[in-house]
């Protein structure tokens, strides 16, 4: 979905212009030495749909329908910038862990400036996020700080279970809640806080968490049912990296020979043949349909969270967004030859 598609769905005609205002705010937050500022700006300008600031803006309007996005309230703009700064800062750190050379075609900080400098750039972006949040309110600053803690916890949980063939689906979901759910939760929570709707903020926070769980499970599926060309990055890569995702663990649980399946999981690290065989076994199982069912459950929970908010086109659009995102991204990114559902 493009910005205009989101604008139509959410009933926010000026959403693209509001996102442009957030983009300007992001660059305006960068106040440091060239050694920090230049790579930070490179990563901020590296593309992406700006989903998190979009959710912040939409949540502000859903919580307080009188809120205007033309022009965008300066508190909402700062709150939206803060969540995107955390997102990009966490990606800089992720690239160090993954030893990634590029992200969306942009050279990563660790590959160009080195891992040591990448740590500092990631920290710098997180610090600038805290400054933006503090400019809004102590409640926004607190929400963002909790989120950064949860991101670290989720990443740590994932790292603790790398190449752990006994990882459980509950452990995989717990990592998702920290790694992905927490930041979408914060995006929605902070949107409501920026317009002073503290009571409605909790419902939006829970919406963001449920949507975040579904969002990551969709990504986990695409690693299995998409292609390098469609995704713009290598696929069938999670298992090679020792990250055993929810659909892989579902397939393991029902496999007729779990010991052989586990051996393939470990062998996939160094063997493309093993990785391909493992993928074929996952796709031949009920893992994809069961994961889609779980995504559907999260999407329904997300929509239900907004039932008590004031009726508005933006609330209706947010309720439809998780399912719309799922159907759109699967249509756009999945390989027709690999669709087993």
Steps between C-alpha positions, in 0.01 A plus 500: 500500500619850416442817702201591283346156560537544874357852472190369325454210741537722808299793369804729531541686173802694625685194634777506233575863583496418871753222444716744306488731801618213721783427255611862530475473877721191497782676319453804722563290810852411390732729691844351543841458347529407132628157606161432661271722297595389150441124545192570712345710224594239239306237690205732570472576130533133404135452415225288649127561531525698826235269647579592858462877467193435284347305789589779741320757285197276440476410869503867598202559273319181607539598865407864439312537170522879520879472453610637162779360287506807276713649640622225728491582871859560615458259794381223268784578260756470781341180632497345153864597448596344833363155411666507156832598656476199731411278205796614289738494799399141574556407134853640517564273796330205325732545202800458731359176641411371151824630343282647226668698222195679364146587605250593227796551269673741740842419641469420870695691762690191614612422143607856416606661827567183700322314780636721778367814335171324423445438871544872563274603211226265621532634854499857366172441315342349813616799704356745247173304520496554875551874452207522258277302736595715798402811306142370488440377856635281775236239410629478144861484621409220742314303231799524268749397770293191585492415131877518459535269799251258344685510167821400674318223686345363181830502315672334795236226508554436131877487542470262793321249277712523185557147363284365784304219335295467819370856481125509561232697319430687825865607514485614138187706569654653812794620294261647241315690771822674598668536161202610291185530707646747749584767245165482322340514846701814577415656165128481574529573872710811442261629235219515755726640772610782268143630488437450871272197470660295777205266559456419131876450466483159668254360246717626215812358664341155510391540138859574405630195686253262335567650157873474567473129577315442173740726312805296602333166430425624148869580462592154627271346238644710221845365579358166390258589220663796327808539280815710516372712212158566652638580846810689390706296746597133548215271605504155660752667725356480851580133547849545355555766767378271775175691551233231510177682434143414592412319171820294512426398858142407407636278221748340740224416748303303242787343304510121489874498572577793732860392557572509128317834476719643779811372324392688187443815706860491620644394165326792323761733646766371262305304239270653241371153420396450862340845509301425185390159629394649831299770324326236287400306811365814665295589193368144475373519857208696644742765630402772251125463552542475878715814500240679289236392751707642785550824305124519450447462876739786574331714235157442656634584845656818364174616344301419815729725706360807323130425551456760776680783323296783343352402166702655218637406158847471654384256767324293234811506283722389786262212571530388137873564468645173642298278266552738208874495563507119517312452174689775321850391596433133430362586157792729425791305645415128497607278213191349331690174458548477878146585612379198691190659653 
